[in-house]
Amino acid sequence: MEDKCINCRYFDNRSALIESAFPGLNSLSSAYGSVWAESGICSLHELFLSPWRRCKDFKQ
């Protein structure tokens, strides 16, 4: 398993979580789309980011 954000315990890309973190986003449609795709929120760093990034704090 690669040590990328998408595989990290701190990464969460559930649409419901992203929509609650960004009020009004779902009025545009959904948190999942061609622009957001698999992006998510890092609960450790409190960032919205690409799932393909890497960081020294990766935890499986």
Buried (B, 14 or more C-beta within 10 A) or exposed (E): EEEBBBEBEBBBBEBEBBBEBBEEBBEEEEBBEEEBEEBBBBEBEEBEBEBEBEBEEBEE
